[in-house]
Amino acid sequence: MNFFRGVMGGQTAGPQPSGAETIQKLCDRVASSTLLEDRRDAVRALKSLSKKYRMEVGTQAMDHLINILQTDRSDSEILGYALDTLYNVISNDEEEEQDESEDENAQKQADDLGTQFTEKFIQDPEHITLLLTLLEEFDFHVRWPGVKLLTALLKNQGVQVQGIILVSPMGVSRLMDLLADSREVIRNDGLLLLQQLTKGNAAIQKIVAFENAFERLLDIITEEGSSDGGIVVEDCLLLLLNLLKNNSSNQNFFKEGSYIQRMKPWFEVGDDNSGWSAQKVTNLHLMLQLVRVMVSPVNSPGATASCQKCMYQCGLLQQLCTILMATGVPADILTETINTVSEVIRGSQVNQDYFTSVNAPSNPPRPAIVVLLMSMVNERQPFVLRCAVLYCFQCFLYKNQKGQGEIVATLLPSTIDANSISAGQLLCGGLFSADSLSNWCAAVALAHTLQDNLTQKEQLLRVQLATSLGKPPVSLLQQCTNILSQGSKVQTRVGLLMLLCTWISNCPIAVTHFLHNQDNVPFLTAQISENLGEDERLVQGLCALLLGICIYYNDNSLENYTKEKLKQLIEKRIGKENFVEKLGFITKHELYSRAALKPQPIFPSPEQMLFDHEFTRLVKELEGLITKAVHKSSEEEKKEEEVKKTLEQHDNIVTQYKELIREQDVQIQELKEKVSSMTTQTEQLQATVSQQQSQIQQHKDQYNILKLKLGKENQSQSSQGDTQVNGLQTEELAQLREELEELRRQQKLLQTQLSEKDVQIDSLKSAAQAAEGPAGSDNTEILQELEALKNQVQTHLAEISHLKAERQELLRRAEAGVKPSNTAPPSDSSSDAAKAELENRLAAQTAEMERLKESRSGLEQQLAAATSTAAILQTEKSKLQTEVQESKKEQDDLLMLLADQDQKIHSLKQKLKDLGETVEDEDDLRDQTSDEDDEDEN
């Protein structure tokens, strides 16, 4: 142990060993010691020396330290010392702090040293796998230095280490577990590790995203206070940017997981926006960049449109516009917010319409577009802010013909409001101001109001400007050429030339207006033919482009400036080769390719603000066409015009035929759907008819059973004889009278119902006789059965009437005391017997009447059910007959439509044959087949 005391600073006698010698002895002790404590002390000593003697420790001790990681896994303390030592050797962070005052060579040597040791460590991929395994240890003294070491390795040799981790089983998943660690130090350093791990590797980015990274990161951002949070929020946002930027798969996963909606609370700022901390500005800046990543113009149009729609629906766009119009927002945040809003509305009609409705909180309220344009043409505003406003205006007009029309309308005489400032007035003011940057921005903004919009190009020709008091107004087109000819700054002239080229391209009327001014063509030819300096070469190229557009889109309506005369003028005054050379100056300019990369105008300084992105697309489209047009002779021009007209006519005819065939295809499809629907309905109706026929058969069976029952009851009633009554008690007579009255009322009610049923049956008979179809015979049978049932009911009523009459006769005799004729007065015994017999007879008749009542009630129910069934069947039959007639009519119409289509197709084929097209129709194929069959028979 005395050795370690010497190393750690104890006093020993004799000369002190050098650092390299001490490190060598420590390495020997690590390799040879059998006691864990000795090895632990030796590794701790190496750790203390690793910063001062980085080269020596890295060279001599690295293999021993790696061996410690492999063999002493059970002791967390020695593992922590070994990992810390390796981190000190490999990491360049400490060296950067120490070498701030040293020269760049020393710093470069330190960086190279870290790279060399990293390469040595990763020579064996198993070392990275070992490190990933150690990260699973929960012990703080192992996990934290392991995270720092792996982060340093990724910083020094990111691509190689990423490749090893990617092929390591569950390698990325182990690292994702760091975000769930309850110890903030490990979680925060885990964020830094994942930042390095996901840089530039799409495969790892996808794995991390699908390991639920978005959910965890957004939760951490919320827990840490969102935009008001600290450095941890910044680290989370940087990691999110790594995962989403240029990774369409992760962007789609982020959108589908409804994570865009969780971004809205980030941008909820209060009324008091003074005193923002630097960290809050950084956080909000990164949050805005994250929104822009999702709607970047470089993304696929479909994905961008989907994210734009989601941002509008969840209120994120509205929240950004609130920041845009808020007061006290720092300038760089305001600039980035303008850029973000620009890309959220770019090409989205719904979002652009919403942006039109946004007003600034002023008195009176002004549209946000007007307020932003006021900043753009104000030379006192920061340059980056003016560029951002121009980008916002361009994005507002991108694929937005409605917005273009609204801006141009503010310049027309009929819509100018003298009491308010409009967007058109601001653009004209900027176009003719003394500030060249305002001239350029206003010219480019006006050019975007005309982009791919022929109607607005023609409308802008109507704009008149008042130049000075007492002088007639001049057109906007003329005023632009006047300023151009006055020899203003290069930036102003470039902006005006880009506006004029965009304005008259693909608009023959605007070309005619431009050529109508006699001074324009001589000015352009003079500019192109002169040999000017480097600064003027771009202006010469743009003048050549403008003159070439006048040739290519010339409709020869002006006799002095036809296509041919303009080409002759170029040949005499400039020379064709010289003209083409000057035209090429545009694309050869160093700033042209930079502007062609992205739609957003990003320039290091105002002086380099020369090209617009959309204008570079126009140049790319027209340069070759103008070159060919200038070199063509008049005869070639005429032939090309004739061919062009012929092709246009042919294309028009083909287009008409295509439209006709497309319409007929749609009609055929609709007819097919109708036939399919009718077939389904027919099958359903057939099933309904079958079901009803089955029900009718069941009713028939029930009716036959009832008939049999009624027949037996009638026979039993006919076998009973009549009896006489006499000597009945007063109470019994009163009861009989009440029953008689009740039977009379029931008889009248039954007769009334029977009369109503007769009327219904007669109407059903007449309807059944008039009806046709398969249901007619069934209805006739039902009506016949109903008639028989009615007869039976009448028979029962007659029997009831007979019983009533007999009972009435008995009551009359009983009241009058009439005795049977030809008989002597009965004795007491015979009188009692006769009375008993009469009572029995009366009881039997009463029971019989009750039974008849019940039978009659049952028959009435059966009659009502049968009548209801007949009515339902009659209604269904009527519906079926109507539907059958409609189906027949639709089928006839379908056949007529198909015949009409066949005729039209035949006519179209004949026209195509007349045009020289080869068309094989069914008749030709049949004739060909028959000819081949004849040849085979011969």
Secondary structure, 3 states (H helix, E strand, C coil): CHHHHHHCCCCCCCCCCCHHHHHHHHHHHHHHCCCHHHHHHHHHHHHHHCCCCHHHHHHHHHHHHHHHHHHCCCCHHHHHHHHHHHHHHHCCHHHHHHCCCCCHHHHHHHHHHHHHHHHHHCCCHHHHHHHHHHCCCCCHHHHHHHHHHHHHHHHHCHHHHHHHHHHCCCHHHHHHHHHHCCCHHHHHHHHHHHHHHHCCCHHHHHHHHHCCHHHHHHHHHHHCCHHHCCHHHHHHHHHHHHHHCCCHHHHHHHHHCCCCHHHHHHHCCCCCCCCCCHHHHHHHHHHHHHHHHHCCCCCCHHHHHHHHHHHHHCCHHHHHHHHHHCCCCCHHHHHHHHHHHHHHHCCCHHHHHHHHHCEECCCCCEEHHHHHHHHHCCCCCCHHHHHHHHHHHHHHHCCCHHHHHHHHHCCCHHHCCCCCCCHHHHHHHHHCCCCHHHHHHHHHHHHHHHCCCHHHHHHHCCCEECCCCCCCCEEHHHHHHHHHHCCCCHHHHHHHHHHHHHHHCCCHHHHHHHHHCCCHHHHHHHHHHCCCCHHHHHHHHHHHHHHHHHHHCCCCCCHHHCHHHHHHHHHHHCCHHHHHHHHCHHHHCHHHHHHHHCCCCCCCCHHHCCCCHHHHHHHHHHHHHHHHHHHCCHHHHHHHHHHHHHHHHHHHHHHHHHHHHHHHHHHHHHHHHHHHHHHHHHHHHHHHHHHHHHHHHHHHHHHHHHHHHHHHHHHHHHCCCCCCCCCCCHHHHHHHHHHHHHHHHHHHHHHHHHHHHHHHHHHHHHHHHHCCCCHHHHHHHHHHHHHHHHHHHHHHHHHHHHHHHHHHHHHHHHHHCCCCCCCCCCCHHHHHHHHHHHHHHHHHHHHHHHHHHHHHHHHHHHHHHHHHHHHHHHHHHHHHHHHHHHHHHHHHHHHHHHHHHHHHHHHHHHHHHHCCCCCCCHHHHHHHHHHHHHHHHC
